[in-house]
Amino acid sequence: MRKIEMTLAATVLLAAASVAQADSGAQVGVLTCSTAGGGSNWVLYSETDVTCRFETPDGQESYTGTLHLAGLDMTFDSDRQLNFAVLEVGTQVAVGDHALAGDYAGAEATAGIGVEGGAAVLMGGSDDGIALQPLGISSGTGTGLKIGGSWLELAPAGA
C-alpha cells in the first residue's frame, strides 16, 4: 500500500508542476463533476460519464461529458466527485455562454481501498484558454489504483 501512496503522490506533484508552468490566470469559479459509477474499464483505458456544475458568484450552468483515462486503471468505482478551480488563462469565462464546453487533457491519479482519493489536472476548453486545477483531493468510494493521461470532454447539459 505504501508504494501506491508514493506513486499517487509523485503523479499528483508532477501534474501540478505542469499546470504551474502555464500562466496561472485568474480563478473565475468552481467546476464540480460527479460520476455514478459504471463506465467502461479495460485496465489500460477507461471512460466514465460525468455531470458537472460550474458555479461563479454570477450564477451557475450545467454540463455533461465523458472522462477518459489512458494508462493503468485497476479501479472499481461506485461514485466519484472531482472539484476544480476554473482559471482563465486566455479565454474570458462567463456564466451563460457555456465557455467551459470543449476538450481538456492532462494527468490523473487515484488510489484507495473503500474510500479513494486522487487528483486530475486538466488544460483546454475554448481555444485552450481554460485550466481546471484540482481543489484539494477528489473523493469517492471504490477500490484500486488509477494513474495516467486523462482527458475530459464537456458539453452544455441538454445539448
TARABEL-V638560 format. One record per residue. N is the residue number from 1. RES is the residue in one small letter. PHI is phi in whole degrees, 0 to 359 (999 if undefined). Layout:
BEGIN
[[N	RES	PHI] [N	RES	PHI]]
END
This chain:
BEGIN
[[1	m	999] [2	r	298] [3	k	295] [4	i	298] [5	e	298] [6	m	295] [7	t	296] [8	l	299] [9	a	298] [10	a	296] [11	t	293] [12	v	297] [13	l	297] [14	l	297] [15	a	295] [16	a	296] [17	a	296] [18	s	293] [19	v	287] [20	a	297] [21	q	288] [22	a	285] [23	d	305] [24	s	292] [25	g	68] [26	a	253] [27	q	286] [28	v	245] [29	g	174] [30	v	231] [31	l	250] [32	t	246] [33	c	245] [34	s	234] [35	t	243] [36	a	240] [37	g	72] [38	g	68] [39	g	78] [40	s	243] [41	n	228] [42	w	246] [43	v	67] [44	l	260] [45	y	205] [46	s	214] [47	e	214] [48	t	220] [49	d	287] [50	v	230] [51	t	241] [52	c	230] [53	r	232] [54	f	258] [55	e	240] [56	t	228] [57	p	298] [58	d	269] [59	g	145] [60	q	214] [61	e	212] [62	s	249] [63	y	224] [64	t	234] [65	g	181] [66	t	225] [67	l	257] [68	h	248] [69	l	221] [70	a	247] [71	g	155] [72	l	279] [73	d	226] [74	m	239] [75	t	253] [76	f	230] [77	d	271] [78	s	256] [79	d	198] [80	r	215] [81	q	224] [82	l	244] [83	n	242] [84	f	234] [85	a	281] [86	v	264] [87	l	248] [88	e	280] [89	v	248] [90	g	185] [91	t	238] [92	q	287] [93	v	246] [94	a	219] [95	v	294] [96	g	111] [97	d	254] [98	h	48] [99	a	295] [100	l	279] [101	a	299] [102	g	145] [103	d	249] [104	y	233] [105	a	225] [106	g	174] [107	a	229] [108	e	218] [109	a	215] [110	t	215] [111	a	208] [112	g	165] [113	i	227] [114	g	84] [115	v	248] [116	e	241] [117	g	220] [118	g	176] [119	a	206] [120	a	226] [121	v	243] [122	l	228] [123	m	234] [124	g	152] [125	g	83] [126	s	297] [127	d	54] [128	d	50] [129	g	253] [130	i	229] [131	a	247] [132	l	253] [133	q	254] [134	p	297] [135	l	259] [136	g	70] [137	i	246] [138	s	293] [139	s	224] [140	g	176] [141	t	240] [142	g	162] [143	t	219] [144	g	132] [145	l	221] [146	k	222] [147	i	205] [148	g	160] [149	g	280] [150	s	230] [151	w	215] [152	l	236] [153	e	255] [154	l	242] [155	a	223] [156	p	302] [157	a	300] [158	g	85] [159	a	277]]
END
